[in-house]
Amino acid sequence: MINCRDFEMPATVIFFTKVCFLILSFSCLCYGHSEHHHKTISAHKHGEAEMSIAMEGEDIEIDLQSSAADIVGFEHKAHKKDEKLKLAQAKLKLQAARSIFQFEGGDCKLLEHNSDFSAVEDKRSNIADHIHTTHISIPEAKQHSDISAHYHFNCTNIDHIKSLSVNLNEIFPAIEKLDVSWIKNQHQGHEELSKNHSKVIFK
């Protein structure tokens, strides 16, 4: 008979299982609060963005989502040179994690960053390019476009981290409000950041 105790789950599997549990907890937390305090990103309101923070062990996962209009100034595919330039600049700004996030307490290093600009990037196929050159236009879907970014930090003395300053409003002035949900070990909370209030306090 196989004894299940003889098998141990890899540490990475355990960590990602915990992260999934934290994300599920975020959903329950948001559902339990009033609509005034939790406006979901699906509402796609210009000037408002959402961010979630999950802190577990020595790892911090941060997910950010905003309308493309607040990040690059438009929501259609970037065809013009100035639009592509704004796209490239926005990517560099989101990549500069040290400029966006400042932790108070603990020593944090960025391990991974990725962002999704697919909603506004112009990556037409050869067929689409051919159709364009023959003056047959392809109408773009009339829908809102979002941009998301993910950050993975590794921190020592994570229990000593008391707060996180987020300078997103300074870097992207069109974002007037940032709705933040966080979980740190067994504690969770919510904070609404603005230009006059840019710090998340972990209680």
BAFI-3210 file (N, C-alpha, C; in Angstrom, 3 decimals, decimal comma, padded with zeros to 6 digits):
// residues 203
n [1|2|3|4|5|6|7|8|9|10|11|12|13|14|15|16|17|18|19|20|21|22|23|24|25|26|27|28|29|30|31|32|33|34|35|36|37|38|39|40|41|42|43|44|45|46|47|48|49|50|51|52|53|54|55|56|57|58|59|60|61|62|63|64|65|66|67|68|69|70|71|72|73|74|75|76|77|78|79|80|81|82|83|84|85|86|87|88|89|90|91|92|93|94|95|96|97|98|99|100|101|102|103|104|105|106|107|108|109|110|111|112|113|114|115|116|117|118|119|120|121|122|123|124|125|126|127|128|129|130|131|132|133|134|135|136|137|138|139|140|141|142|143|144|145|146|147|148|149|150|151|152|153|154|155|156|157|158|159|160|161|162|163|164|165|166|167|168|169|170|171|172|173|174|175|176|177|178|179|180|181|182|183|184|185|186|187|188|189|190|191|192|193|194|195|196|197|198|199|200|201|202|203]
n.u [000,852|000,510|001,862|000,738|002,127|004,724|005,290|006,186|005,065|006,473|008,176|007,554|005,071|003,513|003,690|002,447|-000,070|-000,893|-000,936|-003,041|-005,086|-005,031|-005,817|-008,421|-009,405|-009,271|-011,350|-013,561|-013,335|-013,719|-016,315|-017,706|-017,646|-019,046|-020,442|-019,546|-016,964|-015,624|-014,987|-015,118|-012,658|-013,807|-015,766|-014,531|-013,822|-012,682|-009,832|-009,694|-008,089|-007,062|-005,463|-003,867|-002,372|-000,408|001,080|003,324|005,289|008,465|007,791|006,237|003,482|002,270|-000,427|-001,583|-004,110|-005,482|-007,351|-006,538|-006,566|-005,846|-003,231|-001,774|-003,174|-005,013|-007,326|-007,423|-005,868|-002,399|-001,400|-000,182|002,970|003,455|001,712|002,761|005,138|004,277|003,336|005,686|007,033|005,303|005,586|008,221|007,974|006,232|007,872|009,831|010,001|011,028|010,590|007,896|007,067|007,723|008,896|008,391|010,459|011,978|013,843|013,540|013,604|013,152|012,026|010,631|008,910|006,148|004,142|000,992|000,133|-001,384|-003,946|-003,771|-001,620|-000,298|-000,326|-000,577|-001,283|000,389|-001,533|-003,474|-002,011|-001,717|-004,362|-004,805|-003,117|-004,432|-006,439|-008,716|-010,501|-010,301|-012,561|-012,094|-012,799|-015,341|-014,670|-013,750|-010,375|-007,882|-004,924|-002,503|-000,294|002,264|004,060|006,711|008,158|010,942|011,456|013,314|012,822|010,013|007,945|008,485|007,715|005,870|004,436|003,522|004,463|002,931|003,543|002,008|000,109|001,599|003,258|001,502|-000,615|-003,306|-004,577|-006,589|-007,647|-006,780|-007,642|-006,945|-006,415|-005,280|-003,375|-001,704|-000,016|-002,116|-003,731|-005,828|-006,843|-008,076|-007,482|-007,901|-006,208|-004,902|-003,850|-003,255|-003,025|-001,017|-000,098|-000,093|-001,104|-000,126|-001,901]
n.v [-001,197|002,224|004,845|008,015|009,784|009,514|011,096|014,372|017,642|019,821|022,914|025,079|024,397|024,427|027,149|028,479|027,402|028,594|031,244|031,160|030,661|033,044|034,862|033,997|034,682|037,437|037,909|037,192|039,074|041,486|041,121|041,218|043,859|047,196|048,627|051,142|051,221|049,297|049,269|047,442|046,536|045,839|047,623|049,640|052,443|055,562|057,154|055,686|052,948|049,557|047,591|044,720|043,173|040,583|039,083|036,736|034,570|035,092|036,441|038,827|039,576|041,672|042,965|044,971|046,849|048,838|051,245|051,606|054,167|055,778|055,137|055,245|057,100|056,542|054,117|052,504|050,498|051,051|052,848|055,106|056,954|058,583|057,468|054,901|055,629|056,667|054,316|052,793|054,385|054,197|051,493|051,420|053,029|051,513|049,374|050,310|049,562|050,419|053,117|053,268|051,770|051,901|050,319|050,341|049,328|046,094|044,397|044,561|043,002|043,141|040,411|039,590|040,999|041,759|043,014|043,699|044,836|044,193|044,912|047,359|047,286|047,164|044,510|043,343|040,716|039,361|039,056|040,849|043,206|043,196|043,472|045,996|047,548|047,394|049,117|048,299|048,577|047,405|047,204|048,126|046,496|047,883|048,431|048,666|049,101|047,549|047,744|045,767|044,907|042,998|042,272|040,733|040,458|039,696|039,557|040,264|039,957|040,354|040,644|042,983|044,963|047,782|049,561|050,622|052,765|054,121|055,427|055,809|057,644|059,939|059,220|058,441|060,684|060,722|058,765|059,006|057,775|054,929|051,757|049,633|046,337|044,199|041,434|040,205|037,709|036,518|038,671|041,173|043,858|047,039|049,868|053,147|054,942|058,170|061,258|062,797|060,972|058,420|056,108|052,750|051,286|048,592|046,920]
n.w [000,000|-000,838|000,918|001,568|003,065|002,419|000,340|-000,641|-001,344|-003,798|-002,968|-004,614|-005,675|-003,389|-002,716|-004,915|-004,670|-002,348|-003,204|-005,042|-003,274|-001,847|-003,807|-004,206|-001,737|-001,903|-003,683|-002,153|-000,144|-001,523|-002,394|-000,057|000,791|000,480|-002,550|-002,898|-001,857|-003,283|-006,473|-009,253|-011,719|-014,063|-014,545|-015,846|-015,550|-016,462|-015,118|-012,854|-011,283|-010,453|-007,924|-006,571|-003,754|-002,609|000,068|001,177|003,048|001,891|-000,329|-002,485|-004,371|-006,833|-008,582|-011,193|-012,794|-015,351|-017,286|-020,728|-021,691|-019,535|-019,221|-021,686|-023,126|-025,108|-026,573|-028,742|-031,360|-031,681|-034,267|-035,379|-035,378|-033,126|-031,309|-031,004|-029,844|-027,387|-026,340|-026,049|-024,180|-021,985|-021,345|-020,425|-018,170|-016,532|-016,155|-014,507|-011,563|-009,086|-009,125|-008,908|-006,647|-003,175|-000,413|003,095|005,466|005,628|003,050|-000,249|-003,432|-006,918|-008,673|-010,916|-013,696|-015,731|-018,367|-019,965|-022,965|-025,072|-025,885|-027,097|-028,770|-032,050|-033,888|-036,520|-038,886|-041,836|-043,782|-042,979|-043,275|-046,034|-046,877|-045,892|-047,481|-049,862|-049,588|-048,201|-045,435|-042,041|-039,613|-036,208|-033,118|-031,174|-028,214|-024,746|-023,703|-021,763|-019,712|-018,146|-015,416|-013,820|-010,848|-009,125|-006,099|-003,984|-000,592|002,355|005,867|005,836|007,588|008,835|007,168|007,006|005,464|002,103|-000,380|-003,197|-006,252|-008,498|-009,372|-009,781|-011,863|-013,863|-014,430|-015,209|-013,828|-011,253|-008,998|-007,086|-006,421|-003,893|-002,802|-000,265|001,120|003,850|005,179|007,564|007,586|006,113|003,921|002,711|000,637|-000,585|-002,853|-003,767|-005,349|-003,169|-001,188|-000,964|000,208|001,358|004,269|006,194|008,423]
ca.u [000,000|001,286|001,624|000,808|003,076|006,051|005,449|006,145|004,840|007,557|007,919|006,919|003,653|002,871|003,587|001,428|-001,365|-001,236|-001,267|-004,402|-006,001|-005,079|-006,624|-009,814|-009,763|-009,503|-012,686|-014,534|-013,241|-014,339|-017,750|-018,306|-017,684|-020,052|-020,068|-018,851|-015,558|-014,995|-015,436|-014,329|-012,017|-014,670|-016,569|-013,702|-014,029|-011,464|-009,375|-009,644|-007,360|-007,105|-004,219|-003,940|-001,074|-000,402|002,365|003,388|006,668|009,389|007,359|005,153|002,941|001,444|-001,085|-002,161|-004,921|-006,007|-007,787|-005,434|-006,646|-005,145|-001,810|-001,164|-003,952|-005,952|-007,762|-007,415|-004,558|-001,425|-000,965|000,664|004,283|003,378|001,022|003,726|006,115|003,622|003,272|007,028|007,327|004,491|006,190|009,408|007,519|005,719|008,984|010,646|009,276|011,549|009,987|006,472|006,849|008,730|008,502|008,922|010,839|012,248|014,704|012,818|014,209|012,239|012,431|009,952|007,910|005,609|002,970|000,187|-000,341|-001,919|-005,198|-003,507|-000,481|-000,668|000,409|-001,357|-000,652|000,727|-002,782|-004,099|-001,228|-002,027|-005,691|-004,697|-002,498|-005,377|-007,441|-009,899|-010,314|-010,800|-013,050|-011,672|-013,914|-015,643|-014,706|-012,753|-009,095|-007,189|-003,502|-002,214|001,119|002,489|005,372|007,031|009,279|011,421|011,786|013,756|012,132|008,739|007,079|008,815|007,168|004,712|003,643|003,987|004,124|002,677|003,634|001,387|-000,593|002,581|003,801|000,387|-001,531|-004,705|-005,131|-006,915|-007,911|-006,240|-008,326|-005,960|-006,760|-004,039|-003,356|-000,377|-000,186|-003,522|-004,418|-006,212|-007,414|-008,370|-007,083|-008,140|-005,131|-005,109|-002,665|-002,995|-002,869|-000,365|000,544|-000,887|-000,649|-000,446|-002,243]
ca.v [000,000|003,464|005,779|009,387|010,559|009,360|012,066|015,778|018,572|020,789|024,217|025,976|024,024|024,911|028,606|028,896|027,012|029,650|032,444|030,954|030,823|034,470|035,513|033,655|035,469|038,796|037,951|037,171|040,352|042,526|040,889|041,540|045,293|047,928|049,004|052,426|051,021|048,377|049,389|046,468|047,058|045,547|048,819|050,384|053,874|056,321|057,847|054,735|051,703|048,604|046,898|043,726|042,856|039,338|038,923|035,407|034,132|036,147|036,865|039,787|039,620|042,860|043,014|046,283|046,902|050,173|051,467|052,030|055,626|056,410|054,787|055,717|058,212|056,084|052,741|051,780|049,982|052,112|052,832|056,264|056,948|059,176|056,503|053,845|056,212|056,704|052,922|052,419|055,133|053,631|050,221|051,718|053,559|050,404|048,479|050,922|049,245|051,216|054,446|053,149|051,198|052,049|049,601|050,829|048,138|044,952|044,614|043,924|043,007|042,727|039,182|039,431|041,990|041,645|043,867|043,281|045,962|043,593|045,553|048,564|047,062|046,860|043,335|042,776|039,647|039,731|039,141|042,116|044,263|043,178|044,054|047,430|048,209|047,412|050,117|047,707|048,809|046,410|047,941|047,616|046,260|049,022|047,976|049,299|048,403|047,610|047,417|045,167|044,691|042,088|042,423|039,721|040,876|038,835|040,477|039,755|040,620|040,820|041,000|044,347|045,918|048,449|050,301|050,657|053,992|053,855|056,709|055,623|058,871|060,900|058,740|058,481|061,652|060,474|057,879|059,835|056,902|053,570|050,899|048,622|045,269|043,526|040,354|039,969|036,553|036,269|039,955|041,708|045,190|047,796|051,270|053,910|055,912|059,314|062,107|063,307|059,837|057,431|055,079|051,650|050,893|047,193|046,877]
ca.w [000,000|-000,938|002,024|001,062|003,854|001,834|-000,734|-000,228|-002,453|-003,986|-002,349|-005,592|-005,770|-002,168|-002,780|-005,887|-004,102|-001,388|-003,963|-005,566|-002,134|-001,530|-004,842|-003,898|-000,555|-002,397|-004,277|-001,060|000,545|-002,347|-002,457|001,222|001,035|-000,285|-003,910|-002,820|-001,556|-004,235|-007,851|-009,985|-012,924|-015,200|-014,802|-016,780|-015,389|-016,670|-013,929|-011,743|-011,544|-009,345|-007,614|-005,506|-003,164|-001,834|000,758|001,778|003,205|001,472|-001,653|-002,644|-005,729|-007,056|-009,884|-011,490|-014,005|-015,606|-018,664|-021,583|-021,840|-018,425|-019,294|-022,929|-023,674|-026,138|-026,351|-030,008|-031,735|-031,958|-035,667|-035,665|-034,739|-031,795|-030,455|-030,700|-028,925|-026,078|-025,906|-025,605|-022,962|-020,904|-020,977|-019,630|-016,880|-015,729|-015,873|-013,448|-010,326|-007,977|-009,200|-008,577|-005,314|-002,116|000,798|004,360|006,227|004,757|001,887|-001,352|-004,763|-007,983|-009,345|-012,204|-014,103|-017,080|-018,602|-021,109|-023,773|-026,294|-026,282|-027,897|-029,661|-033,439|-034,354|-037,623|-039,661|-043,214|-044,526|-042,609|-043,911|-047,460|-047,034|-045,614|-048,621|-050,972|-049,229|-047,598|-044,006|-041,104|-038,441|-034,914|-032,205|-030,325|-026,840|-023,900|-023,668|-020,479|-019,634|-016,849|-015,096|-012,688|-010,211|-008,115|-005,268|-002,910|000,499|003,645|006,977|005,291|008,704|009,250|006,197|007,599|004,477|000,712|-001,101|-004,618|-006,962|-009,808|-009,746|-010,264|-013,139|-014,807|-013,804|-015,564|-012,807|-010,092|-007,869|-007,176|-005,463|-003,507|-001,870|000,127|002,101|004,424|006,048|007,877|007,648|004,817|004,024|001,495|000,698|-001,806|-002,981|-004,656|-005,424|-001,826|-000,277|-001,831|001,018|001,886|005,603|006,500|009,849]
c.u [000,893|000,895|001,813|001,803|004,486|006,319|005,326|005,951|006,019|007,170|007,212|005,438|002,900|002,660|002,468|000,030|-001,839|-001,644|-002,685|-005,427|-006,144|-005,933|-008,104|-010,302|-010,040|-010,919|-013,754|-014,542|-013,954|-015,846|-018,427|-018,415|-018,736|-019,526|-019,298|-017,354|-014,865|-015,645|-014,561|-013,795|-012,872|-015,561|-015,846|-014,004|-012,704|-011,115|-009,255|-008,933|-007,461|-005,770|-004,461|-002,529|-001,218|000,990|002,360|004,839|007,631|008,999|006,197|004,751|002,021|000,884|-001,795|-002,957|-005,556|-006,510|-006,596|-005,409|-005,864|-003,650|-001,138|-001,940|-004,921|-006,291|-007,834|-006,006|-003,631|-000,900|000,048|001,973|004,223|002,664|001,957|004,800|005,547|003,550|004,617|007,398|006,573|005,071|007,395|009,023|007,009|006,826|009,839|009,946|009,742|010,958|008,528|006,265|008,030|008,203|009,161|009,180|011,044|013,113|014,117|013,554|013,196|012,795|011,844|008,981|007,439|004,368|002,285|-000,403|-001,030|-003,187|-004,972|-002,291|-000,971|000,211|-000,396|-000,568|-000,343|-000,528|-003,467|-003,354|-001,558|-003,393|-005,649|-004,123|-003,425|-006,598|-008,773|-009,709|-010,930|-011,277|-012,607|-012,876|-014,109|-015,803|-013,611|-011,495|-008,426|-005,726|-003,243|-000,714|001,222|003,919|005,533|008,301|009,655|011,954|012,285|013,061|010,783|007,769|007,316|008,271|005,873|003,827|004,283|003,513|004,015|002,601|002,986|000,705|000,360|003,101|002,742|-000,705|-003,004|-005,385|-005,346|-007,148|-007,335|-006,846|-007,424|-006,547|-005,485|-004,282|-001,913|-000,524|-001,677|-004,338|-004,737|-006,860|-007,614|-007,982|-007,406|-007,116|-005,491|-003,822|-002,276|-002,802|-002,321|000,285|-000,469|-000,283|-001,093|-000,656|-002,234]
c.v [001,254|004,387|007,199|010,230|010,496|010,391|013,475|016,659|019,532|022,139|025,157|025,690|024,552|026,414|029,054|028,472|028,072|030,918|032,348|031,145|032,292|035,225|035,237|034,456|036,900|038,922|037,988|038,487|041,444|042,366|041,340|043,017|045,956|048,309|050,311|052,235|050,119|048,509|048,465|047,068|046,802|046,737|049,751|051,892|054,600|057,098|056,949|053,457|050,821|047,906|045,911|043,374|041,595|039,125|037,591|034,961|035,262|036,734|037,849|039,825|040,833|042,827|044,347|046,204|048,281|050,259|051,980|053,550|056,343|056,138|055,385|056,849|057,836|054,625|051,922|051,245|051,141|051,979|053,940|056,195|057,505|058,246|055,365|054,341|056,264|055,292|052,481|053,119|054,573|052,303|050,432|052,220|052,445|049,435|048,994|050,767|050,093|052,619|054,428|052,747|051,464|051,385|050,236|049,632|046,970|045,349|043,842|044,087|042,488|041,488|039,074|040,570|041,660|042,509|043,431|044,514|045,472|044,285|046,767|048,420|046,662|045,720|042,637|041,713|040,154|039,893|040,467|043,280|044,355|043,813|045,554|048,169|048,259|048,286|049,518|047,781|047,690|047,158|047,292|047,475|047,463|048,540|048,682|048,437|048,621|047,255|046,874|044,974|043,815|042,263|041,344|040,160|039,765|039,747|039,722|040,573|041,188|041,227|042,431|045,398|046,492|049,140|050,200|051,957|053,676|055,191|056,657|056,899|059,925|060,515|058,774|059,385|061,418|059,538|058,698|059,005|055,517|052,742|049,716|047,631|044,513|042,416|040,151|038,901|036,335|037,560|040,444|043,076|045,830|049,250|051,929|055,033|056,998|060,136|062,639|062,207|058,662|056,298|054,044|051,238|049,465|047,075|045,450]
c.w [000,000|000,200|001,528|001,837|003,292|000,751|-000,168|-001,460|-002,566|-003,398|-003,309|-005,724|-004,568|-002,236|-003,711|-005,431|-003,131|-002,103|-004,521|-004,458|-001,772|-002,536|-004,596|-002,697|-000,931|-002,923|-003,192|-000,319|-000,214|-002,387|-001,177|001,499|000,165|-001,642|-003,906|-002,633|-002,559|-005,601|-008,673|-011,274|-014,149|-015,543|-015,769|-016,716|-015,553|-015,410|-012,717|-012,173|-010,305|-009,170|-006,474|-005,057|-002,319|-001,263|001,502|001,856|002,908|000,121|-001,589|-004,112|-005,836|-008,473|-010,042|-012,778|-014,135|-017,038|-019,465|-021,732|-020,750|-018,451|-020,526|-023,593|-024,776|-025,876|-027,640|-030,279|-032,131|-033,387|-035,956|-034,876|-033,325|-030,817|-030,052|-029,736|-027,504|-025,482|-025,333|-024,300|-021,765|-020,422|-020,077|-018,234|-015,972|-015,340|-014,711|-012,102|-009,146|-007,961|-008,764|-007,127|-004,389|-000,841|002,025|005,262|005,286|003,570|000,713|-002,682|-005,776|-008,685|-010,743|-012,444|-015,509|-017,186|-019,889|-021,793|-025,045|-026,786|-027,182|-028,811|-031,046|-033,936|-035,431|-038,367|-041,058|-044,065|-044,249|-043,248|-045,396|-047,715|-046,844|-046,822|-049,824|-050,654|-048,778|-046,090|-043,181|-039,867|-037,148|-033,998|-031,295|-028,891|-026,050|-023,857|-022,324|-020,635|-018,234|-016,670|-013,855|-012,178|-009,143|-007,392|-004,300|-001,814|001,732|004,730|006,535|006,408|009,177|008,295|006,754|006,568|003,093|000,073|-002,582|-005,350|-008,340|-010,290|-010,298|-011,641|-014,238|-014,205|-014,115|-014,571|-011,536|-008,833|-008,128|-006,053|-005,139|-002,506|-001,528|001,148|002,543|005,488|006,326|007,945|006,240|004,998|002,668|001,699|-000,638|-001,869|-003,987|-004,680|-004,047|-000,788|-001,076|-001,057|001,515|003,224|005,874|008,009|010,367]
res [m|i|n|c|r|d|f|e|m|p|a|t|v|i|f|f|t|k|v|c|f|l|i|l|s|f|s|c|l|c|y|g|h|s|e|h|h|h|k|t|i|s|a|h|k|h|g|e|a|e|m|s|i|a|m|e|g|e|d|i|e|i|d|l|q|s|s|a|a|d|i|v|g|f|e|h|k|a|h|k|k|d|e|k|l|k|l|a|q|a|k|l|k|l|q|a|a|r|s|i|f|q|f|e|g|g|d|c|k|l|l|e|h|n|s|d|f|s|a|v|e|d|k|r|s|n|i|a|d|h|i|h|t|t|h|i|s|i|p|e|a|k|q|h|s|d|i|s|a|h|y|h|f|n|c|t|n|i|d|h|i|k|s|l|s|v|n|l|n|e|i|f|p|a|i|e|k|l|d|v|s|w|i|k|n|q|h|q|g|h|e|e|l|s|k|n|h|s|k|v|i|f|k]
***
